[in-house]
């Protein structure tokens, strides 16, 4: 029997977001697959980018294509677990799993530690996956106690984290609109030129117009249509690189523990800490997903979903380590897709899970999606990232805001965005501190959590 709520707040949220398909609605196959395709386009670059960065920095060379395939494969498996909810594992809402950016610093530190000791590719990956596997149990354990933390992890804390996530991602969207980081680093004279910006704003305008359409099919397809139009125009302009489709194996076979399994206690400490931070981030993401899906963000059902979703994060990160990829987490940008399309059906997540598994098994399919030019992608994602930030503000506003809450937000946003705007702020600190607190989400999220815990006058809700 489907879980329903008669909560008045929930009904108000449904009216606000004007959903075409609600959480437990099962749309026709074509519409469901079409919506899943839009989610796929929104996340595919985000899933593979951490692997590309780690592989490039650590010099993993020929192993990178296989690692990318496994990232997509595990994201599909993890997404299915999240939306299906298997026993207590999974949120049961349209929460999408993908490779987490938060672990980059800790993983690279561990990789260099092994590399500096003379370890090769196998030893590097063996250690990384061992650390990530055992660290996943931290998130699993924390998920069981979230109900005891509800007076600490309040809408002010989760809303602040979601806002920080969304507005931090805006930088990525703008970077893509101008041509992408590679272009900035290698051909800065072309970064932000009229060609890139014109293409990006064309996609942006198409998405905005179609999202406001009264035709539900145009609204549901706003992101895909914008990307397709942008891709076709980019191809005629010679901006699409088809070289990524060449020289790939026909199929990538998932092999558990392909590189072995090892552990290093010194390298484990920062990884363990990031799992703690990920628990807070995922709580914020899942709260935003529940809200934009017209579901409650307080009460027993809400807490059940949050606990299941965070547990799913941990389980999926352990599965990721087993199948040779990096920790998974819930993706924020998909909340923007839900708002744009008006589709919150968790059945869409099952279609998406299938797409991701296929992409992981057949590398050439994933390579096609990776050929999307950055300006085309940025024109669509800038809207979604902005909507994630707006969803965070709405979470904050879901409960009364007093002077204490304003102070928490002021300090959290100030420090969070401060370290992002001034990267050299922590330049004299130990490398471990820089890696942990160099993120706006980490710094701002921890600040909000600590202030809400220890600042006098906390309201127990």
Buried (B, 14 or more C-beta within 10 A) or exposed (E): EEEEBEBEBBEEBBEEBEBBBBBBBEBEEEBBBBBBBBBBBBBBBBBBBBBBBBBEEBEBEEBBBBBBBBBBBBBBBBBBBBBBBEEEBBBBBBBBBBBBBBBBBBBBBBBBBBBEEEBEBBBBBBBBBBBBBBBBBBBBEBBEEBEEBBEBBBBBBBBBBBBBBBBBBBEBBBBBBBBBBEBBEEEEEEBBBEBBBEBBBBBBEBBBEBBEEEEBEBBBBBBBBBBBBBBEBBBEEEBBEEEBBEEBEEEBEBEEBBBEBBEBEEBBEBBBBBBBBBBBBBBBBBBBBBBBBBBBBBEEBBBBBBBBBBBBBBBBBBBBBBBBBBBBBBBBBBBBBBBBBBBBBBBBBBBBBBBBBBBBBBBBBBBEBBBBBBBBBBBBBBBBBBBBBBBBBBBBEBBEBEEBBEEBBEBBBEBBBEBBEEEEBBEEEEEBEBBBBBBBBBBBBBBBBBBBEEEEEBEEE
